[in-house]
Amino acid sequence: MNLALYAWREITKRPGRTFLNALGVSFGVALVILLFSITLAYKEAVMVPFTTSSTDITLTRPGQEKASVPVAQGVILPASNQAIGTDVLKRLAQMTEVKQTATVLELWSFDPGRFKVIVGLDPNSQPLGPAKVREWVKEGRFFGSGERGVAVLDSHYARFFGYKVGSQIIIAGQKFNVIGTCEMKEGAQLTAANIYLPLTDAQILAGVGPETVNSVYVELKDASRWKQSIDTIHQVFPEVTVTSADSALAMSDSILALLDKLAWPGAVLVIALSVLFVHRSLAASTWERIGEFGTMKALGWSRRDIQRALMLELFSQVLIGSVLGLGIAAIGSLLAGHWQVNISPVGSAPPLPGMAPSTNTIQLPVVFSTSLYLSALGSSLLVGLIVAVTIAQKVVEIKPAEAWRHL
């Protein structure tokens, strides 16, 4: 007795019912895979600003009161980035968790009719955070140690406002010679600024002391222990705000960020609904043929043969649906990979005038995870096998006379 041939005939004899059963399975498989794929992709996207700037965490010190935007011309420290004391920097450098740090002074300039974000940095600092722009010079050059009165502009900002290498830019009434432009990398939100100045010039513009900085970029010795490192830093410096990719994700207001919290509950809900649908659909299609099974018993089919044939038939429909679900998930992942998502880590600069759109948005980095697809396939087949065994067991327990009542 060829049970596989029997199962195949039954599947092809009722294509509508087979398609409906397979569709229910494929929907659950595809939705679970897409849910986790997009969640993982968004986590990777949030990491991009940190990996691009070779930074594990950033430190800032918010002001006690929310600063109002000045109407008159002037340069100020952002309310979320107030000066960080030198004692903090010295103690931070001595911490065993810290590999290296880089400090900058971020400023907002409210010249009439044109808002600017300025970053003052030491060209000899470690290549972390905004200091990475030294490697992204597009035209001209970056300023060297001891240079004054010079500026490097973001290339999109320079093009937007008509600046070129060799021209001058006026900031708060002071002239700076443009010696170069730099091209921001995709997702480089942590390093984004309109203008980069020598640290001393930025400090003079802001009217602060020669050792004043307000943003610290930290590379940890062991990035895998970032949670423990953040806890330690918080204990030592309770007045500072420590930002990592994980905290940026948790505080993001994007709808996609909610997936991180809803992934597992959502997956459980989808699986539960899919199992309920598949069980009811397979049971209904089987019950429609209950008289047929009574006839099979009367013709000499054993309980075991009927059970195995029915299990094979039902399991095959689940297998078809699972494979179909993998295909749907793969297509959905390809489409999701074209999404442009906004990445604005906490403590980073706001969207800047004339800034390249790629500094604020990146393409969602969806990755085809073999383990995720295999896990979804294995889980769906396991559930399908349990459902098939349950239904087949109930069918073989029905006596022929009772089954014939449904003919």
Long-range contacts (C-beta under 8 A, 24 or more apart in sequence): 1-305, 3-305, 3-308, 3-309, 3-312, 4-312, 6-309, 6-312, 6-313, 7-309, 7-312, 7-313, 7-316, 8-316, 10-313, 11-313, 11-316, 11-317, 11-320, 14-285, 17-285, 18-317, 18-320, 20-281, 21-278, 21-281, 21-282, 21-285, 21-317, 21-318, 21-321, 22-317, 22-318, 22-320, 22-321, 22-324, 23-321, 23-324, 24-274, 24-277, 24-278, 24-281, 24-321, 25-274, 25-278, 25-317, 25-318, 25-320, 25-321, 25-322, 25-324, 25-325, 25-380, 25-384, 26-321, 26-322, 26-324, 26-325, 26-328, 27-274, 27-325, 28-270, 28-271, 28-273, 28-274, 28-275, 28-277, 28-278, 28-325, 28-380, 29-274, 29-321, 29-322, 29-324, 29-325, 29-326, 29-328, 29-329, 29-376, 29-377, 29-380, 30-325, 30-326, 30-328, 30-329, 30-332, 31-270, 32-267, 32-270, 32-271, 32-376, 33-325, 33-326, 33-329, 33-332, 33-333, 33-372, 33-373, 33-376, 34-329, 34-332, 34-333, 34-336, 35-259, 35-263, 35-266, 35-267, 35-270, 36-263, 36-267, 36-369, 36-372, 37-329, 37-333, 37-336, 37-366, 37-367, 37-368, 37-369, 37-372, 38-256, 38-259, 38-336, 38-364, 38-366, 39-259, 39-260, 39-263, 40-367, 40-369, 40-372, 41-336, 41-337, 41-364, 41-365, 41-366, 41-367, 42-249, 42-254, 42-256, 42-257, 42-259, 42-260, 42-341, 42-364, 43-245, 43-249, 43-260, 44-365, 44-367, 45-187, 45-341, 45-343, 45-362, 45-364, 45-365, 46-245, 46-248, 46-249, 46-252, 46-343, 46-345, 47-245, 48-186, 48-187, 48-343, 48-362, 48-365, 49-187, 49-188, 49-189, 49-190, 49-191, 49-245, 49-248, 49-343, 49-345, 49-348, 50-190, 50-244, 50-245, 50-345, 52-132, 52-185, 52-186, 52-187, 52-188, 52-190, 52-191, 53-128, 53-129, 53-130, 53-132, 53-188, 53-190, 53-191, 53-217, 54-127, 54-128, 54-129, 54-132, 54-219, 55-128, 55-129, 55-190, 55-217, 55-218, 55-219, 56-218, 56-219, 56-220, 56-223, 56-226, 56-229, 56-244, 57-218, 57-220, 57-226, 57-229, 57-230, 57-233, 57-242, 57-243, 57-244, 58-129, 58-190, 58-215, 58-216, 58-217, 58-218, 58-242, 58-243, 58-345, 58-347, 59-84, 59-88, 59-92, 59-215, 59-216, 59-218, 59-233, 59-237, 59-240, 59-241, 59-242, 59-243, 60-84, 60-214, 60-215, 60-216, 60-240, 60-241, 60-243, 60-347, 61-214, 61-239, 61-240, 61-241, 62-241, 69-110, 70-110, 71-110, 72-110, 73-110, 73-111, 73-112, 73-172, 73-173, 74-109, 74-110, 74-172, 75-107, 75-108, 75-109, 75-110, 75-118, 75-171, 75-172, 75-205, 75-206, 75-207, 76-107, 76-108, 76-110, 76-206, 77-105, 77-106, 77-107, 77-108, 77-206, 77-208, 77-214, 78-106, 78-107, 78-108, 78-214, 80-241, 80-347, 81-106, 81-214, 81-215, 81-347, 82-214, 83-208, 83-212, 83-213, 83-214, 84-213, 84-214, 84-215, 84-216, 84-240, 86-211, 88-216, 88-237, 88-240, 89-213, 89-216, 91-236, 91-237, 92-216, 92-218, 92-233, 92-237, 95-232, 95-233, 95-236, 96-221, 97-220, 97-221, 97-222, 97-225, 97-228, 97-229, 97-232, 97-233, 98-218, 98-219, 98-220, 98-221, 98-229, 99-219, 99-220, 99-221, 100-126, 100-128, 100-218, 100-219, 101-126, 101-128, 101-216, 101-217, 101-218, 101-219, 102-126, 102-127, 102-128, 102-129, 102-130, 102-131, 102-216, 102-217, 103-213, 103-215, 103-216, 103-217, 104-129, 104-130, 104-131, 104-199, 104-213, 104-214, 104-215, 104-217, 105-199, 105-202, 105-203, 105-206, 105-208, 105-212, 105-213, 105-214, 105-215, 106-193, 106-214, 106-215, 106-349, 107-202, 107-205, 107-206, 109-171, 109-172, 109-205, 111-170, 111-171, 111-172, 114-161, 114-353, 115-353, 116-171, 116-194, 116-195, 116-353, 117-192, 117-193, 117-194, 117-195, 117-349, 117-350, 117-352, 118-171, 118-193, 118-194, 118-195, 118-196, 118-197, 118-202, 118-205, 119-193, 119-195, 119-196, 119-197, 119-202, 120-196, 120-197, 120-198, 120-199, 120-200, 120-201, 120-202, 120-203, 120-205, 121-196, 121-197, 121-198, 121-199, 121-202, 122-198, 122-199, 123-147, 123-198, 126-219, 128-217, 128-218, 128-219, 129-190, 129-191, 129-215, 129-217, 130-190, 130-191, 130-193, 130-196, 130-217, 131-217, 132-188, 132-191, 133-182, 133-184, 133-191, 133-196, 136-182, 136-183, 136-184, 136-185, 137-180, 137-181, 137-182, 138-180, 138-181, 138-182, 138-183, 139-165, 139-180, 139-181, 140-165, 140-178, 140-179, 140-180, 140-181, 141-179, 141-180, 142-179, 142-180, 142-182, 142-196, 143-179, 143-180, 143-196, 143-198, 147-198, 148-198, 148-200, 148-201, 149-175, 149-176, 149-177, 149-201, 150-176, 150-177, 150-178, 150-179, 150-197, 150-198, 151-176, 151-177, 151-178, 151-179, 151-195, 151-196, 151-197, 152-178, 152-179, 152-180, 152-181, 152-182, 152-195, 152-196, 153-178, 153-180, 153-181, 153-182, 153-194, 153-195, 153-196, 154-181, 154-182, 154-184, 154-192, 154-193, 154-194, 154-195, 154-352, 154-354, 154-355, 154-356, 155-181, 155-182, 155-183, 155-184, 155-356, 156-184, 156-354, 156-355, 156-356, 157-194, 157-195, 157-352, 157-353, 157-354, 157-355, 158-354, 159-354, 160-353, 160-354, 161-354, 169-195, 171-195, 171-197, 171-205, 172-205, 174-205, 176-201, 183-356, 184-355, 184-356, 184-358, 184-359, 185-358, 186-358, 186-359, 186-362, 186-363, 187-343, 187-358, 187-359, 187-361, 187-362, 188-358, 188-359, 189-343, 189-344, 189-345, 189-348, 189-349, 189-359, 189-360, 190-217, 190-345, 190-348, 192-348, 192-349, 192-352, 192-355, 192-359, 192-360, 193-349, 193-352, 194-352, 194-353, 194-354, 194-355, 215-347, 241-346, 241-347, 243-345, 243-346, 243-347, 245-345, 247-346, 248-345, 248-346, 251-346, 252-344, 254-341, 254-342, 256-341, 271-379, 271-383, 275-383, 275-387, 278-318, 278-321, 278-383, 278-384, 278-387, 279-387, 279-390, 279-391, 282-314, 282-317, 282-387, 282-388, 282-391, 283-391, 286-310, 286-314, 286-391, 286-395, 287-406, 290-395, 290-398, 290-403, 290-406, 291-403, 291-404, 291-405, 291-406, 291-407, 293-395, 293-396, 293-398, 293-403, 294-398, 294-399, 294-400, 294-401, 294-402, 294-403, 294-404, 294-407, 295-400, 295-403, 295-404, 297-400, 297-403, 298-400, 303-396, 306-392, 306-395, 306-396, 307-392, 307-393, 307-395, 307-396, 308-392, 310-388, 310-391, 310-392, 310-395, 310-396, 311-385, 311-388, 311-389, 311-392, 314-384, 314-387, 314-388, 314-391, 314-392, 315-381, 315-384, 315-385, 315-388, 317-384, 318-380, 318-381, 318-383, 318-384, 318-385, 318-387, 318-388, 319-381, 319-384, 321-380, 321-384, 322-376, 322-377, 322-380, 322-381, 322-384, 323-377, 325-376, 325-380, 326-373, 326-376, 326-377, 329-373, 329-376, 330-368, 333-366, 333-368, 334-366, 336-364, 336-366, 337-363, 337-364, 337-365, 337-366, 338-363, 338-364, 339-363, 339-364, 340-364
